[in-house]
Amino acid sequence: MPVFGQILGIEGTAWNLSAALFDHDLLALASRPYKPALGGIHPREAAQHHASVMKELLREVIQDPGQITGIAFSQGPGLGPCLRTVATAARSLALALDVPLAGVNHCIAHIEIGRFATGCRDPVVLYASGANTQVIGYLNGRYRIFGETLDIGIGNALDKFARSKDLPHPGGPLLENLAKGGQYVELPYTVKGMDLAFSGLVSAAKESRAPLPDVCHSLQETAFAMCVEVTERALSLTGKTEVLLVGGVGANRRLQEMLQTMCNDRGARFFVPEQKYLGDNGAMIAYTGKLMLESGVSVTVDSSQINPSFRSDDVEVTWRQEEVCRAGLPSGNNTLQRHGAEAVILICGATAEKRRLSKSYRVPPLDKRLVAERTRAEARLIAAARRGGVPTPVMSDITADTIRMEYIQGTHLSHNLSETTVQEAGRMVGKLHTAGIMHGDLTTANLILEKNNGRCVLIDFGLSQVTTELEQRGVDIHVFFQTLGSTAPDRAELLKTAFIAGYAETFDEAADVIQREHEIGLRGRYL
């Protein structure tokens, strides 16, 4: 592989224009942030700002143009006008200096600079920024998105609330300070399997009549608990032992504290880079560009178009050689105790006792509410699903945090993914939706193939709800398809086709739901 010297990186996906030089370490870093006079980011104004200060910024960073061996730029995702401004500057420099050009995925750049700055190797990543909230992990040559926001990014959510209270941009740091003097009040908590949504939470916070510090405290506690919950699920699903926090919202001390607590409870290691690497910065583009160029990846000027919807799982990660393929929960049947993300399962002969765990990273009132609500809902909906013809465990006893039920002997679907087994899973989900139930956590780990007859049994109804909404059903299928993409990326499309065939056999509205799932998958994160 070729070795490159100084790489110039230019970042400008949204509000912050930044440039950096990277060799074996960071040589220079400078930024010129755009600060809107009123409200949030205006894409054209931000792009005009970037264009007006570009020369000044580059002069500050570039000391000796002759030492530069490559140019890297943020190719997406981001705001189109801002991306075009940065791409134009990068192309001009690459031509003038006669050096190769690398188009860098902004999300992956956050991950790689985080890995570099902290020394972690193979983490589950919580990427929390203005426009993005994603839980990501490396698997089989790509960064896979295990879960993400279905509407707006967490940073935008906090900023929207701040603007409603006439607080200046960016609102996150101001809310963090106000939250320190607040008390918890109940707000909506929306986790849908491996995905989450913030719009309802923000709307409720805006309408709350509680004192502002209390609302800020509760908004943070609720939103961050949602993020940590999904991160913990991914940690449990993948078997990884590291968690990395990146993105501008990662500077929030309370979010860091909650993730550290979760990792301590699970025996994992938590990493967060220093402040200069958390927000959007040129260093992450320069460093990732260097990794790409040294692994033989570059773009020509003619093929360097921006991509405002550039997803991290679209990028082939050529610079990481290790193969990590551990997705899926353990399938052995002789274990007396199993520890998942949400509960401990105690097995005694033909009986399984599921005790929902208290989470020390959540404020006690929120934690108590979630444990009780999810235990009651799970018991009620297991019974309802069974009445609808869906194979589920038979329950024998219920308490405030525990359900005692039949132990299903078999293997998780994640360990036996074939067209036949996935098609049968589709039939079961079709029956579930016909019964008016959304599972809420429809992953391959929550479908068990029975040992004796191969029947597909659906378990873990803790996030289920009674609903006939097209959107909610689409989210159910989206979560399942995401899991297929993460656990069997090479066969995902074939398995999706098999699932859809089985789903359509038992659910009359299958075509509409699959269309909605497709729309959910296409939704951009810059809203």
DAVEN-V564456 format. One record per pair of residues at least 24 apart in sequence whose ideal C-beta (glycine too) atoms are under 6 Angstrom apart, sorted by sequence separation. I is the first residue (numbers start at 0). J is the second residue. D is the distance in whole Angstrom. If there is no record, write none. Layout:
# DAVEN-V564456
i:I j:J d:D
i:I j:J d:D
This chain:
# DAVEN-V564456
i:294 j:318 d:4
i:378 j:402 d:5
i:439 j:463 d:5
i:31 j:56 d:5
i:129 j:154 d:3
i:130 j:155 d:6
i:184 j:209 d:5
i:242 j:267 d:6
i:438 j:463 d:5
i:14 j:40 d:5
i:127 j:153 d:5
i:128 j:154 d:5
i:129 j:155 d:5
i:374 j:400 d:5
i:13 j:40 d:6
i:29 j:56 d:6
i:240 j:267 d:5
i:241 j:268 d:5
i:242 j:269 d:5
i:243 j:270 d:5
i:244 j:271 d:4
i:250 j:277 d:5
i:436 j:463 d:6
i:437 j:464 d:5
i:70 j:98 d:6
i:74 j:102 d:3
i:77 j:105 d:6
i:249 j:277 d:5
i:290 j:318 d:4
i:371 j:399 d:6
i:427 j:455 d:5
i:67 j:96 d:6
i:69 j:98 d:5
i:74 j:103 d:6
i:76 j:105 d:6
i:184 j:213 d:5
i:437 j:466 d:5
i:29 j:59 d:5
i:68 j:98 d:6
i:69 j:99 d:5
i:70 j:100 d:5
i:71 j:101 d:4
i:73 j:103 d:6
i:195 j:225 d:5
i:227 j:257 d:5
i:231 j:261 d:5
i:370 j:400 d:5
i:413 j:443 d:4
i:427 j:457 d:6
i:435 j:465 d:6
i:14 j:45 d:6
i:29 j:60 d:5
i:181 j:212 d:4
i:182 j:213 d:5
i:186 j:217 d:5
i:223 j:254 d:5
i:227 j:258 d:6
i:247 j:278 d:4
i:412 j:443 d:4
i:413 j:444 d:5
i:424 j:455 d:5
i:49 j:81 d:6
i:71 j:103 d:5
i:73 j:105 d:5
i:180 j:212 d:4
i:181 j:213 d:4
i:423 j:455 d:5
i:435 j:467 d:5
i:16 j:49 d:4
i:27 j:60 d:5
i:184 j:217 d:5
i:188 j:221 d:6
i:411 j:444 d:5
i:415 j:448 d:6
i:46 j:80 d:3
i:50 j:84 d:5
i:181 j:215 d:6
i:183 j:217 d:5
i:195 j:229 d:6
i:219 j:253 d:6
i:223 j:257 d:5
i:227 j:261 d:5
i:412 j:446 d:4
i:437 j:471 d:5
i:441 j:475 d:5
i:46 j:81 d:5
i:49 j:84 d:5
i:53 j:88 d:5
i:107 j:142 d:6
i:177 j:212 d:5
i:181 j:216 d:3
i:186 j:221 d:5
i:190 j:225 d:5
i:42 j:78 d:4
i:45 j:81 d:5
i:193 j:229 d:6
i:411 j:447 d:6
i:43 j:80 d:5
i:178 j:215 d:4
i:438 j:475 d:6
i:441 j:478 d:5
i:11 j:49 d:5
i:18 j:56 d:5
i:42 j:80 d:5
i:46 j:84 d:5
i:177 j:215 d:4
i:178 j:216 d:4
i:190 j:228 d:6
i:389 j:427 d:6
i:409 j:447 d:5
i:410 j:448 d:5
i:437 j:475 d:5
i:441 j:479 d:4
i:18 j:57 d:6
i:193 j:232 d:6
i:409 j:448 d:5
i:443 j:482 d:5
i:473 j:512 d:6
i:477 j:516 d:5
i:20 j:60 d:6
i:407 j:447 d:5
i:409 j:449 d:4
i:432 j:472 d:5
i:442 j:482 d:4
i:472 j:512 d:5
i:476 j:516 d:4
i:156 j:197 d:4
i:160 j:201 d:5
i:174 j:215 d:5
i:178 j:219 d:5
i:389 j:430 d:5
i:409 j:450 d:5
i:18 j:60 d:5
i:159 j:201 d:5
i:163 j:205 d:5
i:388 j:430 d:5
i:389 j:431 d:5
i:408 j:450 d:4
i:473 j:515 d:3
i:477 j:519 d:5
i:387 j:430 d:6
i:443 j:486 d:6
i:473 j:516 d:4
i:160 j:204 d:5
i:149 j:194 d:5
i:156 j:201 d:5
i:355 j:400 d:5
i:150 j:196 d:5
i:151 j:197 d:6
i:354 j:400 d:6
i:469 j:515 d:5
i:473 j:519 d:5
i:146 j:193 d:3
i:147 j:194 d:6
i:148 j:195 d:6
i:149 j:196 d:5
i:354 j:401 d:5
i:384 j:431 d:6
i:387 j:434 d:3
i:145 j:193 d:6
i:146 j:194 d:5
i:150 j:198 d:5
i:353 j:402 d:5
i:407 j:456 d:5
i:352 j:403 d:5
i:384 j:436 d:6
i:351 j:404 d:6
i:351 j:406 d:4
i:350 j:406 d:6
i:380 j:436 d:6
i:349 j:406 d:6
i:7 j:67 d:5
i:346 j:406 d:5
i:5 j:66 d:5
i:12 j:73 d:5
i:5 j:67 d:5
i:5 j:68 d:6
i:6 j:69 d:5
i:7 j:70 d:5
i:8 j:71 d:4
i:9 j:72 d:5
i:10 j:73 d:5
i:4 j:68 d:4
i:13 j:77 d:6
i:390 j:454 d:5
i:3 j:68 d:5
i:6 j:71 d:6
i:12 j:77 d:3
i:13 j:78 d:5
i:3 j:69 d:5
i:390 j:456 d:4
i:391 j:457 d:6
i:389 j:457 d:6
i:153 j:222 d:6
i:11 j:81 d:5
i:416 j:487 d:5
i:413 j:486 d:5
i:421 j:494 d:5
i:425 j:498 d:4
i:429 j:502 d:5
i:433 j:506 d:5
i:11 j:85 d:4
i:428 j:502 d:6
i:432 j:506 d:5
i:422 j:497 d:4
i:426 j:501 d:4
i:430 j:505 d:5
i:9 j:85 d:5
i:175 j:251 d:5
i:332 j:408 d:6
i:421 j:497 d:5
i:425 j:501 d:3
i:429 j:505 d:3
i:421 j:498 d:5
i:425 j:502 d:4
i:429 j:506 d:3
i:422 j:500 d:6
i:426 j:504 d:6
i:381 j:460 d:5
i:418 j:497 d:4
i:422 j:501 d:4
i:426 j:505 d:5
i:9 j:89 d:5
i:330 j:410 d:5
i:380 j:460 d:5
i:330 j:411 d:5
i:146 j:229 d:4
i:328 j:411 d:6
i:377 j:460 d:4
i:380 j:463 d:4
i:330 j:414 d:5
i:377 j:461 d:5
i:327 j:413 d:4
i:238 j:325 d:4
i:327 j:414 d:6
i:145 j:233 d:4
i:237 j:325 d:6
i:373 j:461 d:4
i:237 j:326 d:5
i:236 j:326 d:6
i:12 j:105 d:5
i:154 j:247 d:6
i:154 j:248 d:5
i:134 j:229 d:5
i:153 j:248 d:5
i:134 j:230 d:5
i:134 j:233 d:5
i:260 j:359 d:5
i:261 j:360 d:5
i:260 j:360 d:4
i:125 j:226 d:6
i:136 j:237 d:5
i:257 j:360 d:4
i:235 j:339 d:6
i:125 j:230 d:5
i:235 j:340 d:4
i:232 j:340 d:4
i:231 j:340 d:5
i:123 j:233 d:5
i:123 j:234 d:5
i:123 j:239 d:5
i:328 j:444 d:5
i:121 j:239 d:6
i:128 j:246 d:4
i:39 j:158 d:6
i:122 j:241 d:4
i:123 j:242 d:5
i:124 j:243 d:5
i:125 j:244 d:5
i:126 j:245 d:5
i:127 j:246 d:4
i:128 j:247 d:5
i:122 j:242 d:6
i:126 j:246 d:5
i:128 j:248 d:6
i:341 j:461 d:6
i:122 j:243 d:4
i:127 j:248 d:4
i:119 j:241 d:5
i:127 j:249 d:6
i:119 j:243 d:5
i:113 j:243 d:5
i:113 j:245 d:4
i:35 j:168 d:6
i:227 j:360 d:5
i:109 j:245 d:4
i:109 j:246 d:6
i:224 j:361 d:5
i:220 j:362 d:5
i:119 j:270 d:4
i:117 j:270 d:4
i:117 j:272 d:5
i:116 j:272 d:4
i:113 j:272 d:5
i:326 j:485 d:6
i:327 j:486 d:6
i:116 j:276 d:5
i:326 j:486 d:4
i:112 j:276 d:5
i:144 j:312 d:5
i:142 j:311 d:4
i:143 j:312 d:6
i:112 j:282 d:6
i:112 j:283 d:4
i:115 j:286 d:6
i:141 j:312 d:5
i:109 j:283 d:6
i:112 j:286 d:5
i:108 j:283 d:4
i:141 j:316 d:6
i:108 j:284 d:5
i:111 j:287 d:5
i:135 j:311 d:6
i:140 j:316 d:6
i:108 j:287 d:4
i:183 j:362 d:5
i:103 j:284 d:5
i:183 j:364 d:5
i:103 j:287 d:5
i:103 j:288 d:5
i:138 j:323 d:6
i:139 j:324 d:6
i:137 j:323 d:6
i:101 j:288 d:4
i:101 j:291 d:5
i:101 j:292 d:5
i:99 j:292 d:6
i:101 j:297 d:6
i:102 j:298 d:5
i:99 j:297 d:4
i:100 j:298 d:5
i:102 j:303 d:6
i:121 j:323 d:6
i:100 j:303 d:6
i:107 j:311 d:5
i:104 j:309 d:5
i:106 j:311 d:4
i:104 j:311 d:6
i:107 j:314 d:6
i:90 j:300 d:5
i:104 j:314 d:5
i:73 j:284 d:5
i:71 j:284 d:5
i:71 j:285 d:6
i:308 j:523 d:5
i:71 j:288 d:2
i:86 j:305 d:5
i:83 j:305 d:6
i:69 j:292 d:5
i:82 j:305 d:4
i:79 j:307 d:5
i:75 j:305 d:6
i:74 j:305 d:6
i:75 j:306 d:4
i:76 j:307 d:6
i:74 j:306 d:6
i:75 j:307 d:5
i:76 j:308 d:6
i:76 j:309 d:5
i:75 j:309 d:3
i:192 j:439 d:6
i:191 j:439 d:6
i:192 j:440 d:4
i:192 j:441 d:6
i:28 j:282 d:5
i:25 j:282 d:5
i:19 j:281 d:3
i:17 j:280 d:5
i:18 j:281 d:4
i:19 j:282 d:4
i:15 j:279 d:5
i:17 j:281 d:4
i:21 j:285 d:4
i:21 j:286 d:5
i:19 j:285 d:5
i:21 j:289 d:6
i:10 j:279 d:5
i:10 j:281 d:5
i:8 j:281 d:5
i:10 j:284 d:5
i:8 j:284 d:3
i:8 j:285 d:3
i:6 j:285 d:5
i:8 j:288 d:5
i:6 j:288 d:5
i:6 j:289 d:4
i:191 j:474 d:5
i:193 j:478 d:6
i:3 j:289 d:6
i:192 j:478 d:4
i:3 j:292 d:5
i:3 j:293 d:6
i:0 j:293 d:5
i:145 j:485 d:6
i:143 j:485 d:4
i:138 j:485 d:6
i:139 j:488 d:5
i:152 j:524 d:6
i:151 j:526 d:6
i:131 j:524 d:5
i:130 j:524 d:5
i:130 j:525 d:5
